[in-house]
């Protein structure tokens, strides 16, 4: 991962060290020769001339093992833990790259990013969190605000306590608006992100049981996500159907703005165009949203409300909504002899249930078939959550159902017990899944691919398309 894709900064090594809360080791000669840094990376393979490499410790690898490779690829400085300076110095013997020592490299990265953002107080800051819908909402808000002025936003899905500091390095002197996702999967993560990006406007798309395995309870999830509505936030926005609104208003001592069909001012209804998305009526204007499903309509209403609060005109809102392209892997429609709804970037009970409801309501002449991968990080609620998906499948009764992953066994058992009469297949082996799907593809089919990120359901896209 590399931050600063726009190349908006140039910092001396000493300035960078100060921003990260560290000091330059082996000082003047290396710092003088290295001169300046113009980008930040946490992956030695993506370092280029001018990079600052931050050696983070991960579950599977330690960035301190790759400082030499980072410098070989162009890094002019590396940020390492104080206790590993000698090791880094040995690895970089004879190289001109500077070594910056900090107590904690993740906190150093976050401090560097916060110091960078602090130079641009004129930027209007938007933060988006929630159990699902963050990326589509972020893209819609960003698309509208870009009609008003220079806007930067989270690239891809860099929305964690590591991804956010890399993302915000796009902010620069000419930036007017910043829209960044702030995803949390453990207690305390939102606090770290608020130190980096303290939004003027906060959007909470929903509160579900995603990450309950790490968080413990849904109340903990609500508490952590609602920290987005910090004391300095100008306005917080929440889905009108969220049952946690009164609790959050008490917890955060604030009044929250609701968005949704009954709450979004100026919303005049929407026409469901099936796989072509929605025609939305707003303040007498008609606009085409190319994202499918009621969940996407709700994301659009959130974006409309926030953009209107910031100052967008009705015409700017229309232009922004219509410019926005569906995000790859998020309710993306892939047309062809066989049509695929690719919603495989991630999965929660809410998002899986919503896309299944949508599939059930779509008018389609051919066969409707679903391929679902496990939903992860649900802890003790995993079995009942997957059973609930089995009940959804029963309700829409697709022609074929393929279930992949150990956790999906609960859904498979429920479907068998309840007498699901269509084709039903379950496996924990991807090769078996691929073979089964290959032999069940016919021209005119509509396939839904959905699963948590680790299930990599997108691997089936070329398989389905080649057969069709």
Wavefront OBJ file of the C-alpha trace (Angstrom):
o trace
v 0.000 0.000 0.000
v 1.192 3.450 -0.797
v -0.210 6.732 0.413
v -0.083 10.082 -1.326
v -1.083 8.893 -4.825
v -1.383 12.519 -5.942
v 2.163 13.397 -4.894
v 1.009 16.441 -2.941
v 3.862 16.844 -0.457
v 7.602 17.210 -0.129
v 9.117 16.917 3.352
v 12.684 16.979 4.553
v 13.786 13.902 6.473
v 14.017 15.885 9.695
v 10.533 17.315 9.176
v 9.159 13.844 8.521
v 10.792 12.540 11.698
v 9.297 15.361 13.740
v 5.834 14.735 12.251
v 6.068 11.035 13.149
v 7.161 11.843 16.691
v 10.596 10.314 16.238
v 14.197 11.253 15.653
v 16.728 10.704 12.871
v 19.261 8.053 13.724
v 22.749 8.122 12.193
v 21.845 11.707 11.598
v 23.302 14.348 9.404
v 25.041 12.446 6.621
v 22.220 10.086 5.864
v 19.563 12.763 6.270
v 21.462 15.155 4.028
v 22.017 12.570 1.308
v 18.442 11.292 1.462
v 17.142 14.899 1.297
v 13.359 14.657 0.982
v 10.455 12.226 0.912
v 7.431 12.562 -1.379
v 5.339 9.480 -0.609
v 4.728 6.930 2.131
v 4.533 3.153 1.849
v 4.094 0.211 4.204
v 4.946 -2.315 1.488
v 8.603 -2.507 0.432
v 7.526 -3.739 -3.016
v 5.681 -0.497 -3.762
v 8.470 1.837 -2.682
v 9.720 4.235 -5.351
v 12.395 6.931 -5.357
v 11.399 9.385 -2.637
v 9.370 6.961 -0.510
v 9.265 6.899 3.269
v 8.926 3.236 4.285
v 7.115 2.496 7.545
v 8.061 -0.881 9.020
v 4.847 -2.204 10.549
v 4.508 -5.458 12.420
v 1.729 -7.687 11.088
v 0.262 -11.029 12.054
v 2.195 -12.803 9.307
v 5.206 -10.616 8.667
v 7.336 -7.851 10.165
v 8.149 -4.802 8.060
v 11.539 -4.569 9.771
v 12.567 -7.612 7.728
v 12.141 -5.622 4.506
v 13.892 -2.293 5.106
v 16.755 -3.230 2.758
v 14.328 -4.130 -0.021
v 12.438 -0.876 0.524
v 15.627 1.158 0.126
v 16.683 -0.923 -2.874
v 13.397 0.069 -4.511
v 13.965 3.770 -3.826
v 12.966 4.565 -0.242
v 14.973 7.502 1.112
v 14.064 6.905 4.737
v 12.633 4.142 6.910
v 10.633 4.413 10.105
v 11.510 1.643 12.567
v 10.979 0.867 16.223
v 13.603 2.311 18.552
v 14.624 -1.167 19.655
v 15.303 -2.235 16.081
v 17.483 0.673 14.959
v 20.699 -1.326 15.158
v 19.170 -4.089 13.079
v 18.012 -1.592 10.445
v 21.399 0.140 10.432
v 23.108 -3.184 9.777
v 20.682 -3.981 6.934
v 21.268 -0.555 5.380
v 25.031 -0.413 5.815
v 26.500 1.591 2.949
v 23.099 2.956 1.873
v 22.221 6.653 2.003
v 18.697 6.170 3.341
v 17.973 7.733 6.715
v 16.588 5.825 9.677
v 13.821 7.402 11.746
v 13.264 5.825 15.160
v 9.886 5.839 16.939
v 8.465 3.898 19.866
v 5.608 2.436 17.798
v 5.661 2.486 13.998
v 1.856 2.385 13.591
v 1.454 5.347 15.913
v 4.300 7.035 14.048
v 2.459 6.587 10.744
v -0.740 7.939 12.283
v 1.060 10.922 13.821
v 2.713 11.713 10.486
v -0.643 11.645 8.696
v -2.323 13.777 11.372
v 0.444 16.382 11.149
v 0.062 16.427 7.371
v -3.706 16.983 7.514
v -3.355 19.658 10.201
v -1.630 21.929 7.685
v -4.886 22.248 5.733
v -7.596 23.432 8.149
v -9.626 24.846 5.251
v -10.577 21.330 4.057
v -14.164 20.240 4.761
v -13.879 16.774 6.276
v -16.394 13.955 5.894
v -16.105 10.574 7.641
v -18.121 7.447 6.814
v -18.507 4.401 9.050
v -20.983 1.531 9.374
v -21.293 -2.223 9.139
v -21.910 -2.126 5.385
v -22.442 0.435 2.631
v -19.414 2.579 3.532
v -17.668 2.442 0.177
v -20.708 3.131 -2.009
v -21.753 5.993 0.287
v -18.226 7.418 0.246
v -18.090 7.245 -3.545
v -21.460 8.959 -3.900
v -20.583 11.763 -1.477
v -17.200 12.189 -3.149
v -18.764 12.276 -6.600
v -21.196 15.045 -5.611
v -18.601 17.123 -3.766
v -16.231 16.862 -6.727
v -18.839 18.891 -8.637
v -18.247 21.657 -6.080
v -14.460 21.623 -5.790
v -11.334 19.491 -5.590
v -12.195 16.386 -3.604
v -10.085 13.489 -2.362
v -11.475 10.244 -0.998
v -10.482 6.816 0.252
v -8.823 4.889 -2.572
v -10.295 1.406 -2.717
v -10.902 0.142 0.791
v -8.052 1.748 2.786
v -10.303 2.472 5.745
v -8.588 0.942 8.786
v -6.255 2.451 11.376
v -3.491 1.645 8.864
v -5.356 2.482 5.660
v -6.810 5.801 6.813
v -3.457 7.525 7.477
v -2.231 6.401 4.056
v -5.430 7.681 2.439
v -5.441 11.161 3.975
v -1.981 11.925 2.581
v -3.824 12.839 -0.622
v -4.975 16.058 1.065
v -3.068 19.046 -0.261
v -3.113 22.846 -0.607
v -5.811 22.862 -3.298
v -8.057 20.245 -1.682
v -11.480 21.569 -0.713
v -13.215 18.385 0.436
v -12.052 15.075 1.861
v -14.308 12.009 2.163
v -12.810 9.033 3.982
v -14.098 5.722 5.233
v -13.428 4.942 8.872
v -14.039 1.234 9.332
v -13.643 -0.302 12.782
v -13.338 -3.949 13.749
v -12.001 -3.676 17.306
v -12.522 -1.506 20.349
v -10.381 1.635 20.396
v -9.823 1.781 16.639
v -12.117 4.766 16.090
v -10.179 6.777 18.696
v -6.959 6.219 16.751
v -8.620 7.239 13.496
v -10.171 10.381 14.966
v -6.658 11.497 15.868
v -5.864 11.314 12.145
v -9.121 12.506 10.587
v -11.649 14.401 12.708
v -14.636 14.882 10.415
v -16.840 17.926 10.273
v -19.664 15.686 9.005
v -20.099 12.064 10.027
v -22.194 9.375 8.326
v -23.130 6.118 10.047
v -24.676 3.852 7.409
v -25.911 1.157 9.805
v -25.086 -0.942 12.858
v -24.977 -4.697 12.316
v -23.206 -7.676 13.829
v -20.145 -7.552 11.576
v -17.008 -7.973 13.737
v -19.040 -8.956 16.797
v -16.506 -11.748 17.209
v -13.892 -9.113 18.061
v -16.165 -6.500 19.637
v -18.089 -8.843 21.926
v -21.587 -7.301 21.779
v -23.627 -5.193 19.379
v -23.710 -2.463 22.045
v -19.921 -2.332 21.881
v -20.203 -2.024 18.099
v -22.674 0.853 18.439
v -20.487 2.555 21.035
v -17.339 2.287 18.895
v -18.933 3.413 15.633
v -20.838 6.268 17.274
v -17.551 7.787 18.419
v -17.574 9.238 14.896
v -19.990 11.815 16.333
v -17.255 13.471 18.375
v -17.867 16.732 20.303
v -16.639 18.905 17.424
v -18.684 17.307 14.633
v -20.976 19.790 12.901
v -23.618 17.236 11.993
v -24.024 13.476 12.220
v -26.201 11.473 9.823
v -27.819 8.088 10.524
v -30.196 5.756 8.680
v -33.739 6.570 9.809
v -34.441 2.884 10.551
v -31.518 2.532 12.992
v -32.916 1.519 16.379
v -29.792 2.807 18.122
v -30.419 6.502 17.351
v -31.879 7.469 20.786
v -29.116 5.539 22.561
v -26.391 7.190 20.464
v -27.824 10.661 20.981
v -27.651 10.104 24.742
v -24.228 8.457 24.580
v -22.724 11.186 22.390
v -24.812 14.094 23.716
v -25.802 15.215 20.230
v -28.773 15.465 17.903
v -28.442 13.252 14.850
v -29.898 13.903 11.398
v -31.825 10.996 9.869
v -31.654 10.034 6.214
v -33.934 7.731 4.262
v -37.146 7.761 2.187
v -39.157 9.361 5.002
v -36.462 11.752 6.224
v -34.437 13.062 3.271
v -35.780 16.521 2.508
v -36.761 16.937 -1.145
v -36.906 13.213 -1.899
v -39.869 12.567 -4.187
v -39.642 8.816 -4.604
v -37.655 6.379 -6.707
v -38.399 4.008 -9.564
v -36.707 0.607 -9.371
v -35.151 -0.144 -12.763
v -34.002 -3.607 -11.788
v -30.459 -4.295 -12.952
v -30.269 -0.759 -14.355
v -30.463 0.799 -10.893
v -32.866 3.566 -9.890
v -34.514 6.709 -11.183
v -34.559 9.083 -8.211
v -36.768 12.150 -7.874
v -35.172 14.900 -5.817
v -36.455 18.486 -5.583
v -38.245 18.030 -8.889
v -35.135 16.679 -10.646
v -34.859 13.154 -12.041
v -31.503 11.431 -11.661
v -30.249 7.984 -12.579
v -28.397 5.953 -9.944
v -26.612 3.025 -11.587
v -26.324 0.973 -8.402
v -28.821 -1.803 -7.677
v -30.823 -2.676 -4.601
v -32.629 -0.746 -1.888
v -29.377 -0.588 0.077
v -27.817 1.448 -2.743
v -30.800 3.795 -2.819
v -30.341 4.343 0.912
v -26.627 5.081 0.369
v -27.620 7.665 -2.237
v -30.062 9.347 0.146
v -27.319 9.584 2.759
v -25.020 11.218 0.197
v -27.749 13.635 -0.889
v -28.452 14.761 2.669
v -24.803 15.285 3.548
v -23.947 17.072 0.306
v -26.975 19.340 0.695
v -25.895 20.211 4.250
v -22.428 21.097 2.973
v -23.894 23.342 0.293
v -24.405 21.314 -2.891
v -27.111 22.518 -5.247
v -29.774 20.220 -6.685
v -28.013 20.253 -10.061
v -24.662 19.371 -8.472
v -26.313 16.514 -6.603
v -27.829 15.231 -9.835
v -24.520 15.465 -11.695
v -22.654 13.726 -8.894
v -25.144 10.869 -8.562
v -25.166 10.249 -12.311
v -21.369 10.378 -12.637
v -20.836 7.704 -9.998
v -19.899 4.307 -11.425
v -20.833 1.144 -9.481
v -17.921 -0.011 -7.357
v -16.279 -3.273 -8.403
v -17.412 -6.108 -6.154
v -20.220 -4.127 -4.532
v -23.577 -4.956 -6.136
v -21.849 -4.639 -9.509
v -23.819 -5.954 -12.495
v -21.691 -7.830 -15.033
v -23.786 -8.321 -18.166
v -23.407 -11.007 -20.805
v -24.928 -14.305 -21.905
v -24.857 -15.039 -18.198
v -25.449 -12.027 -15.942
v -23.623 -11.756 -12.627
v -24.385 -9.594 -9.616
v -20.917 -9.305 -8.096
v -21.327 -8.369 -4.440
v -18.272 -10.227 -3.243
v -16.097 -7.551 -1.688
v -17.435 -8.342 1.759
v -20.439 -9.843 3.507
v -22.458 -9.264 6.646
v -25.883 -10.514 7.685
v -27.432 -7.179 6.680
v -25.722 -6.859 3.301
v -26.281 -10.517 2.384
v -29.918 -10.361 3.397
v -30.492 -7.183 1.435
v -28.937 -8.429 -1.791
v -30.896 -11.705 -1.520
v -34.120 -9.721 -1.065
v -33.180 -7.713 -4.131
v -32.474 -10.832 -6.182
v -35.827 -12.277 -5.174
v -37.647 -9.192 -6.444
v -35.840 -8.836 -9.783
v -37.902 -9.852 -12.802
v -35.878 -12.413 -14.742
v -36.731 -14.831 -17.536
v -33.863 -17.258 -16.918
v -32.664 -19.099 -13.860
v -31.725 -17.295 -10.655
v -28.749 -18.888 -8.907
v -26.838 -17.918 -5.776
v -23.262 -18.686 -4.746
v -22.616 -17.613 -1.165
v -19.354 -17.722 0.772
v -19.081 -17.638 4.550
v -19.605 -14.469 6.571
v -16.621 -14.054 8.874
v -15.932 -12.503 12.309
v -19.364 -13.247 13.752
v -18.151 -15.120 16.822
v -20.809 -16.972 18.795
v -23.527 -15.540 16.546
v -22.102 -17.195 13.424
v -24.360 -20.251 13.353
v -27.627 -18.353 13.861
v -26.510 -15.655 11.394
v -25.881 -18.229 8.666
v -29.178 -19.927 9.487
v -30.909 -16.590 8.902
v -29.377 -16.516 5.428
v -30.757 -20.012 4.854
v -34.225 -18.684 5.663
v -33.713 -15.851 3.158
v -32.825 -18.391 0.487
v -35.981 -20.364 1.272
v -38.030 -17.208 0.854
v -36.691 -16.339 -2.610
v -36.304 -19.985 -3.743
v -33.512 -19.652 -6.353
v -33.110 -22.389 -8.951
v -29.679 -23.345 -7.565
v -27.867 -22.581 -4.321
v -24.137 -23.099 -3.810
v -22.756 -22.621 -0.286
v -19.007 -22.326 0.323
v -17.095 -22.351 3.614
v -17.398 -24.096 6.980
v -19.701 -21.446 8.421
v -22.216 -21.954 5.596
v -22.880 -25.491 6.821
v -25.487 -24.018 9.186
v -27.412 -22.569 6.234
v -27.063 -25.837 4.315
v -28.460 -27.897 7.191
v -31.411 -25.534 7.635
v -32.247 -25.684 3.929
v -32.194 -29.481 3.964
v -34.337 -29.626 7.089
v -36.874 -27.160 5.708
v -37.265 -29.073 2.439
v -35.570 -26.738 -0.045
v -36.379 -28.559 -3.281
v -34.044 -26.902 -5.773
v -30.402 -27.780 -6.439
v -28.366 -27.416 -3.236
v -24.594 -27.812 -2.964
v -22.248 -27.280 -0.018
v -18.451 -27.538 0.207
v -15.426 -26.083 1.920
v -13.215 -26.827 -1.081
v -12.993 -24.166 -3.782
v -12.091 -26.620 -6.539
v -15.240 -28.593 -5.762
v -17.274 -25.385 -5.775
v -15.789 -24.296 -9.095
v -16.541 -27.663 -10.684
v -20.123 -27.686 -9.416
v -20.807 -24.143 -10.638
v -19.243 -24.859 -14.037
v -21.699 -27.686 -14.594
v -24.720 -25.571 -13.667
v -24.261 -22.523 -15.885
v -26.697 -21.899 -18.755
v -27.202 -18.945 -21.052
v -29.752 -16.576 -19.608
v -28.867 -17.309 -15.978
v -28.600 -14.612 -13.317
v -25.920 -15.451 -10.738
v -25.355 -13.736 -7.387
v -21.823 -13.980 -5.973
v -21.545 -12.934 -2.324
v -19.136 -13.648 0.521
v -16.657 -12.193 2.974
v -13.424 -10.818 1.529
v -11.367 -13.810 2.631
v -13.588 -16.146 0.593
v -12.483 -14.435 -2.686
v -15.725 -15.211 -4.496
v -14.586 -13.141 -7.480
v -12.567 -16.181 -8.568
v -15.804 -17.537 -10.021
v -16.454 -14.579 -12.326
v -14.258 -15.809 -15.219
v -15.521 -19.350 -14.672
v -19.162 -18.316 -15.076
v -18.493 -15.946 -17.955
v -16.435 -18.457 -19.950
v -19.180 -21.069 -19.776
v -21.920 -18.608 -20.598
l 1 2 3 4 5 6 7 8 9 10 11 12 13 14 15 16 17 18 19 20 21 22 23 24 25 26 27 28 29 30 31 32 33 34 35 36 37 38 39 40 41 42 43 44 45 46 47 48 49 50 51 52 53 54 55 56 57 58 59 60 61 62 63 64 65 66 67 68 69 70 71 72 73 74 75 76 77 78 79 80 81 82 83 84 85 86 87 88 89 90 91 92 93 94 95 96 97 98 99 100 101 102 103 104 105 106 107 108 109 110 111 112 113 114 115 116 117 118 119 120 121 122 123 124 125 126 127 128 129 130 131 132 133 134 135 136 137 138 139 140 141 142 143 144 145 146 147 148 149 150 151 152 153 154 155 156 157 158 159 160 161 162 163 164 165 166 167 168 169 170 171 172 173 174 175 176 177 178 179 180 181 182 183 184 185 186 187 188 189 190 191 192 193 194 195 196 197 198 199 200 201 202 203 204 205 206 207 208 209 210 211 212 213 214 215 216 217 218 219 220 221 222 223 224 225 226 227 228 229 230 231 232 233 234 235 236 237 238 239 240 241 242 243 244 245 246 247 248 249 250 251 252 253 254 255 256 257 258 259 260 261 262 263 264 265 266 267 268 269 270 271 272 273 274 275 276 277 278 279 280 281 282 283 284 285 286 287 288 289 290 291 292 293 294 295 296 297 298 299 300 301 302 303 304 305 306 307 308 309 310 311 312 313 314 315 316 317 318 319 320 321 322 323 324 325 326 327 328 329 330 331 332 333 334 335 336 337 338 339 340 341 342 343 344 345 346 347 348 349 350 351 352 353 354 355 356 357 358 359 360 361 362 363 364 365 366 367 368 369 370 371 372 373 374 375 376 377 378 379 380 381 382 383 384 385 386 387 388 389 390 391 392 393 394 395 396 397 398 399 400 401 402 403 404 405 406 407 408 409 410 411 412 413 414 415 416 417 418 419 420 421 422 423 424 425 426 427 428 429 430 431 432 433 434 435 436 437 438 439 440 441 442 443 444 445 446 447 448 449 450 451 452 453 454 455 456 457 458 459 460 461 462 463 464 465 466 467 468
